[in-house]
């Protein structure tokens, strides 16, 4: 990996992109979306090589699903780019302004971050999502995916770069690191001369490594130990449907739930209904003693480690709690600050839960699977930020901007 060469190219491209008109950026985005659709067959062919390698290396089915590209998923990637193109351009927006007593006019305006580095793992759609969001927000990007998706990522990046160039913007506003060794990731973490921010998107190990070792400012994303709490006033069929969707629709993604908490007053009636739904997908339950007393020995005894684990699989921890307050305490102890849900018919329980739970997205009576840039109206997303500085929750184009002050005077001196 030639860090210096990539960094210089990215800085140069960022200067051009930061000055580009909204029309120029949208033209490039439309070209990118069309190119993905036209070249879907070649992308799928490259993806098949990654899937074959994954199967040979024993990758489990849930992770293969994250890696897999289909015509429908590629069409979804193209639609995501078009959604980003349709968003209002944040660059140049006047955030606030004032006139000082001495007559100076001060405005704070939105500007690009500059060069965004993204280190991600097995989901090749991140390549197009990240490229589109960075381009619309005026940022060049340097992307580094995992070895599991290298053929897919290289095919997508090549297609996107050619599309951007055909629209008159620098191809180097999108760059992909082809070296998937650990050293290439370490080099990106040390690119403080060129990268304005580094965003890790993947499992807990990757995120910890980047946060610990990077000399580049980091926006922490993604680890999702998410919960559903079933309150004593919950509609039981609704709770079962929400839990089934939040666990089984795509168990490997960060907004899938890993633990259900159930109030003791409703547990005897609710747990068998919930388990019957989860049995449709053969979900393994790991429960506390009270859960096992209701559901029997088919439930594996749960440990503290289970409650702290992002399984990313058809495994779900369960605990019966004495109160809403105990559920909130459990979430405070084990949550990664991603997404939590309460199922309740009680207004005051919902208000307490949403006020007391300190996560990026807190739901009342709907699935945590909605924590997503597209579902929140942000177009695609760069990731789900679980930190509190600058960006939190799904990161769209506004979260990829900074601001600067512009001051106009007529000779004032201090």
C-alpha positions as CSV (number, residue, x, y, z in Angstrom):
1,X,0.0,0.0,0.0
2,X,1.5,3.3,-1.1
3,X,0.1,5.5,1.7
4,X,1.8,8.7,0.5
5,X,0.5,8.3,-3.1
6,X,-3.1,7.6,-2.1
7,X,-3.1,10.4,0.5
8,X,-1.8,13.0,-2.0
9,X,-4.3,11.9,-4.6
10,X,-7.2,12.0,-2.1
11,X,-6.2,15.5,-0.8
12,X,-6.1,16.7,-4.4
13,X,-9.5,15.2,-5.3
14,X,-11.0,16.5,-2.1
15,X,-10.1,20.1,-3.0
16,X,-11.9,19.7,-6.3
17,X,-14.9,17.9,-4.8
18,X,-15.3,20.5,-2.0
19,X,-15.8,23.2,-4.6
20,X,-18.0,21.1,-6.9
21,X,-21.6,22.2,-7.6
22,X,-24.6,20.2,-6.4
23,X,-25.4,19.5,-10.1
24,X,-21.9,18.1,-10.7
25,X,-22.1,15.9,-7.7
26,X,-25.6,14.6,-8.5
27,X,-24.6,13.9,-12.1
28,X,-21.7,11.8,-10.8
29,X,-24.0,10.0,-8.4
30,X,-26.5,9.2,-11.2
31,X,-23.7,7.9,-13.3
32,X,-22.5,5.7,-10.4
33,X,-26.0,4.2,-9.9
34,X,-26.5,3.5,-13.6
35,X,-23.0,1.9,-13.8
36,X,-23.8,-0.5,-11.0
37,X,-27.0,-1.7,-12.8
38,X,-25.3,-2.0,-16.2
39,X,-22.4,-4.0,-14.7
40,X,-24.4,-6.1,-12.3
41,X,-23.4,-9.4,-13.9
42,X,-19.6,-8.7,-13.5
43,X,-20.1,-7.6,-9.9
44,X,-22.0,-10.8,-9.2
45,X,-19.3,-12.9,-10.9
46,X,-16.7,-11.2,-8.6
47,X,-18.9,-11.8,-5.6
48,X,-19.2,-15.5,-6.4
49,X,-15.4,-15.8,-6.0
50,X,-15.7,-14.2,-2.6
51,X,-18.6,-16.5,-1.6
52,X,-16.6,-19.6,-2.8
53,X,-13.6,-18.5,-0.7
54,X,-15.9,-17.9,2.3
55,X,-17.4,-21.4,2.1
56,X,-14.0,-23.0,1.8
57,X,-12.9,-21.1,4.9
58,X,-15.9,-22.2,6.9
59,X,-17.7,-18.9,7.0
60,X,-21.0,-19.4,8.7
61,X,-24.3,-18.9,6.8
62,X,-25.3,-15.6,8.5
63,X,-21.9,-14.0,7.5
64,X,-22.2,-15.5,3.9
65,X,-25.6,-13.7,3.7
66,X,-23.9,-10.4,4.6
67,X,-21.4,-11.0,1.9
68,X,-23.8,-12.2,-0.8
69,X,-24.8,-9.9,-3.7
70,X,-27.8,-10.6,-5.9
71,X,-29.4,-8.6,-8.7
72,X,-31.9,-7.3,-6.2
73,X,-29.2,-6.2,-3.7
74,X,-27.3,-4.5,-6.5
75,X,-30.5,-2.7,-7.6
76,X,-30.9,-1.7,-3.9
77,X,-27.3,-0.3,-3.9
78,X,-28.1,1.8,-7.0
79,X,-31.4,3.0,-5.5
80,X,-29.4,4.0,-2.4
81,X,-27.1,6.1,-4.5
82,X,-30.1,7.8,-6.2
83,X,-31.6,8.5,-2.8
84,X,-28.4,10.2,-1.8
85,X,-28.5,12.3,-5.0
86,X,-32.0,13.4,-4.2
87,X,-31.0,14.7,-0.8
88,X,-30.5,18.4,-0.3
89,X,-26.8,19.3,-0.6
90,X,-25.5,20.3,2.9
91,X,-22.4,22.0,1.7
92,X,-22.6,25.8,1.9
93,X,-25.6,25.8,4.2
94,X,-25.6,28.7,6.7
95,X,-26.0,27.1,10.1
96,X,-26.2,30.3,12.0
97,X,-25.2,34.0,11.7
98,X,-25.0,37.2,13.7
99,X,-23.9,40.8,13.4
100,X,-21.5,42.0,16.1
101,X,-21.7,45.4,17.8
102,X,-18.8,46.6,15.7
103,X,-20.6,45.8,12.5
104,X,-18.8,42.5,11.6
105,X,-21.1,39.9,10.0
106,X,-20.3,36.3,11.2
107,X,-21.7,33.2,9.6
108,X,-21.1,29.6,10.4
109,X,-21.4,27.5,7.2
110,X,-21.3,23.8,6.6
111,X,-18.2,22.4,4.8
112,X,-16.8,18.9,4.0
113,X,-14.6,17.0,6.4
114,X,-12.1,16.6,3.6
115,X,-10.7,13.0,3.3
116,X,-12.6,10.2,5.0
117,X,-11.0,6.8,5.6
118,X,-13.3,3.8,6.2
119,X,-12.2,0.4,7.3
120,X,-14.9,-2.2,7.0
121,X,-15.5,-5.9,6.9
122,X,-17.6,-8.3,4.9
123,X,-20.4,-6.3,3.4
124,X,-19.5,-5.1,-0.1
125,X,-22.5,-2.8,-0.4
126,X,-20.6,-0.5,2.1
127,X,-18.3,0.3,-0.8
128,X,-21.1,2.0,-2.8
129,X,-22.9,3.5,0.2
130,X,-19.7,5.1,1.6
131,X,-18.6,6.4,-1.8
132,X,-22.0,8.0,-2.5
133,X,-22.3,9.6,0.9
134,X,-18.8,10.9,0.8
135,X,-19.2,12.3,-2.7
136,X,-22.5,14.1,-2.0
137,X,-21.0,15.7,1.2
138,X,-17.9,16.8,-0.8
139,X,-15.5,14.4,0.8
140,X,-12.9,12.2,-0.9
141,X,-12.7,8.7,0.6
142,X,-10.1,6.0,1.0
143,X,-11.9,2.6,1.6
144,X,-10.3,-0.5,3.0
145,X,-12.6,-3.6,3.1
146,X,-11.8,-7.1,4.4
147,X,-10.3,-10.0,2.5
148,X,-13.7,-11.8,2.5
149,X,-15.1,-9.3,0.0
150,X,-12.0,-8.2,-1.9
151,X,-13.1,-9.3,-5.3
152,X,-16.5,-7.7,-4.9
153,X,-15.1,-4.5,-3.5
154,X,-12.5,-4.1,-6.3
155,X,-15.1,-4.7,-9.0
156,X,-17.5,-2.1,-7.4
157,X,-14.8,0.5,-6.8
158,X,-13.5,0.2,-10.4
159,X,-17.0,0.7,-11.8
160,X,-17.7,3.7,-9.5
161,X,-14.4,5.4,-10.3
162,X,-15.0,5.1,-14.0
163,X,-18.5,6.5,-13.6
164,X,-17.3,9.5,-11.5
165,X,-14.6,10.3,-14.1
166,X,-17.2,10.1,-16.9
167,X,-19.2,12.8,-15.1
168,X,-16.2,15.1,-14.9
169,X,-15.1,14.7,-11.3
170,X,-11.7,13.2,-10.2
171,X,-11.8,9.4,-10.1
172,X,-9.5,9.6,-7.0
173,X,-12.3,11.0,-4.9
174,X,-13.0,7.2,-4.5
175,X,-10.0,5.0,-3.7
176,X,-9.9,1.4,-2.5
177,X,-7.0,-0.2,-0.7
178,X,-6.4,-3.5,-2.5
179,X,-4.1,-4.9,0.2
180,X,-6.2,-6.5,2.9
181,X,-3.4,-7.4,5.3
182,X,-3.4,-6.2,8.8
183,X,-0.5,-3.9,8.0
184,X,-2.6,-1.9,5.5
185,X,-5.2,-1.2,8.2
186,X,-2.3,-0.2,10.5
187,X,-1.0,2.2,7.9
188,X,-4.5,3.8,7.5
189,X,-4.6,4.4,11.2
190,X,-1.4,6.4,10.9
191,X,-2.4,8.5,7.9
192,X,-3.1,11.6,10.1
193,X,-1.3,13.7,7.4
194,X,-4.0,12.9,4.9
195,X,-7.1,11.5,6.6
196,X,-9.4,14.0,8.4
197,X,-11.4,11.2,10.1
198,X,-11.3,7.4,10.2
199,X,-14.5,5.3,10.5
200,X,-14.3,1.6,11.4
201,X,-17.4,-0.4,10.4
202,X,-17.5,-4.0,11.5
203,X,-17.2,-6.3,14.5
204,X,-16.1,-5.4,18.0
205,X,-12.5,-6.5,17.5
206,X,-12.0,-4.2,14.5
207,X,-13.6,-1.2,16.2
208,X,-11.5,-1.7,19.4
209,X,-8.3,-2.0,17.3
210,X,-9.0,1.3,15.4
211,X,-10.0,3.2,18.5
212,X,-6.9,2.0,20.4
213,X,-4.3,2.5,17.7
214,X,-5.4,5.3,15.4
215,X,-3.6,8.6,15.3
216,X,-6.4,9.8,13.1
217,X,-9.6,11.1,14.8
218,X,-12.1,8.2,14.9
219,X,-15.9,8.0,14.8
220,X,-16.8,4.8,16.6
221,X,-19.6,2.8,15.0
222,X,-21.5,-0.3,14.9
223,X,-21.2,-2.9,17.7
224,X,-24.8,-3.8,18.3
225,X,-25.8,-5.6,21.6
226,X,-29.4,-4.5,21.2
227,X,-32.4,-5.3,23.4
228,X,-36.2,-5.7,23.4
229,X,-38.0,-5.2,26.7
230,X,-41.5,-6.7,26.9
231,X,-43.3,-4.6,29.5
232,X,-46.1,-6.0,31.7
233,X,-48.7,-4.1,29.6
234,X,-47.4,-5.3,26.3
235,X,-49.5,-6.7,23.4
236,X,-48.1,-10.2,23.3
237,X,-48.6,-10.9,19.6
238,X,-47.0,-7.6,18.8
239,X,-44.1,-8.3,21.1
240,X,-43.6,-11.7,19.4
241,X,-43.7,-10.2,15.9
242,X,-41.2,-7.5,16.8
243,X,-38.8,-9.9,18.5
244,X,-39.1,-12.3,15.6
245,X,-38.3,-9.6,13.0
246,X,-35.6,-8.0,15.1
247,X,-33.7,-11.3,15.6
248,X,-34.4,-13.3,12.5
249,X,-34.8,-11.0,9.5
250,X,-31.0,-10.6,9.3
251,X,-29.3,-11.9,12.5
252,X,-25.8,-10.8,11.4
253,X,-26.4,-7.1,11.2
254,X,-25.7,-4.6,14.0
255,X,-29.4,-3.6,14.5
256,X,-30.5,-7.2,15.2
257,X,-31.4,-7.8,18.8
258,X,-29.3,-10.1,21.1
259,X,-31.3,-10.1,24.3
260,X,-35.0,-10.0,25.3
261,X,-36.1,-8.8,28.7
262,X,-39.6,-9.8,29.9
263,X,-41.5,-8.4,32.9
264,X,-42.3,-11.2,35.4
265,X,-46.0,-10.4,35.4
266,X,-46.3,-11.3,31.7
267,X,-43.6,-13.8,31.3
268,X,-45.7,-17.0,31.9
269,X,-48.1,-16.0,29.1
270,X,-45.7,-14.3,26.7
271,X,-42.6,-16.5,26.7
272,X,-44.3,-19.6,25.1
273,X,-45.8,-17.4,22.3
274,X,-42.4,-15.7,21.7
275,X,-40.6,-19.0,21.7
276,X,-43.1,-20.5,19.2
277,X,-42.3,-17.7,16.7
278,X,-38.5,-18.0,17.2
279,X,-38.8,-21.8,16.7
280,X,-39.8,-21.1,13.1
281,X,-36.2,-20.1,12.5
282,X,-34.6,-22.5,15.0
283,X,-33.4,-19.7,17.2
284,X,-31.4,-21.0,20.2
285,X,-32.5,-19.4,23.5
286,X,-30.2,-18.9,26.4
287,X,-32.2,-17.9,29.4
288,X,-32.1,-17.2,33.1
289,X,-33.5,-19.7,35.7
290,X,-37.0,-18.1,35.5
291,X,-37.0,-18.4,31.7
292,X,-36.0,-22.0,31.9
293,X,-38.7,-22.7,34.6
294,X,-41.3,-21.5,32.1
295,X,-39.9,-22.9,28.9
296,X,-38.0,-26.0,30.1
297,X,-34.7,-27.6,29.3
298,X,-34.7,-26.6,25.6
299,X,-33.4,-23.3,26.9
300,X,-29.7,-23.2,27.5
301,X,-28.7,-21.7,30.8
302,X,-27.5,-18.1,30.2
303,X,-24.3,-16.6,31.5
304,X,-23.2,-13.0,32.1
305,X,-21.1,-13.4,29.0
306,X,-24.2,-14.3,26.9
307,X,-25.8,-11.0,28.0
308,X,-22.7,-9.1,26.9
309,X,-22.4,-10.9,23.5
310,X,-23.3,-9.7,20.0
311,X,-24.1,-13.2,18.6
312,X,-24.7,-12.1,15.0
313,X,-26.4,-15.5,14.6
314,X,-29.7,-17.3,15.4
315,X,-29.0,-17.2,19.2
316,X,-30.9,-15.0,21.6
317,X,-30.4,-14.4,25.4
318,X,-33.4,-14.0,27.6
319,X,-34.0,-12.7,31.1
320,X,-37.2,-12.3,33.2
321,X,-37.0,-9.1,35.2
322,X,-39.0,-7.8,38.2
323,X,-39.6,-4.3,36.9
324,X,-39.1,-1.7,34.1
325,X,-36.3,-0.2,36.3
326,X,-34.5,-3.5,36.4
327,X,-34.7,-3.8,32.6
328,X,-33.2,-0.3,32.3
329,X,-30.4,-1.3,34.7
330,X,-29.7,-4.4,32.6
331,X,-29.5,-2.4,29.4
332,X,-27.2,0.2,31.1
333,X,-24.9,-2.6,32.1
334,X,-24.7,-4.7,28.9
335,X,-25.8,-2.4,26.0
336,X,-23.3,-1.1,23.5
337,X,-25.4,2.1,23.0
338,X,-26.9,1.1,19.6
339,X,-30.6,0.3,19.6
340,X,-33.2,-0.7,22.3
341,X,-36.9,-1.2,22.2
342,X,-39.8,-1.3,24.7
343,X,-43.0,-3.1,23.8
344,X,-45.7,-1.5,26.0
345,X,-49.3,-0.2,26.1
346,X,-48.4,2.2,29.0
347,X,-47.5,5.8,28.1
348,X,-45.6,6.4,31.3
349,X,-43.5,3.2,30.8
350,X,-42.6,4.3,27.3
351,X,-41.7,7.8,28.5
352,X,-39.4,6.5,31.3
353,X,-37.8,4.0,28.9
354,X,-37.0,6.5,26.2
355,X,-35.7,9.0,28.8
356,X,-33.6,6.6,30.8
357,X,-32.1,4.4,28.1
358,X,-28.9,6.0,26.8
359,X,-28.6,4.5,23.3
360,X,-28.4,6.1,19.8
361,X,-31.9,4.8,18.9
362,X,-34.7,4.0,21.3
363,X,-37.9,2.5,20.0
364,X,-41.4,2.1,21.4
365,X,-43.4,-0.7,19.8
366,X,-41.3,-1.2,16.6
367,X,-38.4,-3.3,15.5
368,X,-34.7,-2.2,16.1
369,X,-34.1,-3.2,12.5
370,X,-35.2,0.3,11.4
371,X,-31.9,1.8,12.7
372,X,-30.7,2.4,9.2
373,X,-29.9,5.5,7.1
374,X,-32.3,4.6,4.4
375,X,-35.2,3.9,6.9
376,X,-34.5,7.2,8.7
377,X,-34.7,9.1,5.4
378,X,-30.9,9.8,5.2
379,X,-30.4,7.8,2.0
380,X,-27.6,5.3,2.5
381,X,-25.5,5.4,5.7
382,X,-21.8,5.4,6.4
383,X,-22.4,3.4,9.6
384,X,-24.3,3.7,13.0
385,X,-22.3,5.8,15.4
386,X,-22.5,4.7,19.0
387,X,-20.4,7.6,20.3
388,X,-21.7,11.0,21.4
389,X,-19.3,13.4,19.8
390,X,-20.3,15.1,16.5
391,X,-22.4,12.2,15.2
392,X,-24.7,9.7,16.8
393,X,-27.0,7.0,15.2
394,X,-27.2,6.5,11.4
395,X,-24.6,8.7,9.7
396,X,-25.8,10.4,6.6
397,X,-24.3,13.3,4.6
398,X,-24.8,15.9,7.3
399,X,-22.7,13.8,9.7
400,X,-19.9,13.8,7.2
401,X,-19.6,17.6,7.4
402,X,-17.9,20.2,9.6
403,X,-18.3,23.9,9.7
404,X,-16.2,27.1,9.4
405,X,-16.8,30.7,10.2
406,X,-16.9,33.4,7.5
407,X,-16.5,36.9,8.8
408,X,-17.2,40.0,6.7
409,X,-16.2,43.5,7.8
410,X,-15.4,46.9,6.5
411,X,-12.1,47.7,8.1
412,X,-12.7,46.7,11.7
413,X,-9.5,46.2,13.8
414,X,-9.0,45.0,17.3
